[in-house]
């Protein structure tokens, strides 16, 4: 399955959701950016991370720093 396929994008979102959950992080707005699927040109779908509160942003920062160490 190639990166332009909606099922690949869905799978990517779910993998990201699971990886974040493993660190106790939930991004309620995490999902596919629907307008990218409406493009008449072949584009790679975008994943919408959208917004989060300060507590979630700090948890995400800590998880990324831990993973980078």
NORVENNOR-V273122 format. One record per backbone hydrogen bond with DSSP energy under -0.5 kcal/mol. CO is the residue of the C=O (numbers start at 0). NH is the residue of the N-H. Records with the same first field share a line. If there is no record, write none. Layout:
CO = NH / NH
//
This chain:
1 = 4
2 = 44
4 = 7 / 8
5 = 9
6 = 10
7 = 11
8 = 12
9 = 13
10 = 14
11 = 15
12 = 16
13 = 17
14 = 18
15 = 19
16 = 20
17 = 21
19 = 22 / 24
20 = 23
25 = 27
26 = 29
30 = 47
31 = 33
32 = 35
33 = 36 / 37
34 = 37
35 = 38
40 = 42
45 = 32 / 47
46 = 48
47 = 30
52 = 56
53 = 57
54 = 58
55 = 59
56 = 60
57 = 61
58 = 62
59 = 63
60 = 64
61 = 65
62 = 66
63 = 67
64 = 68
//
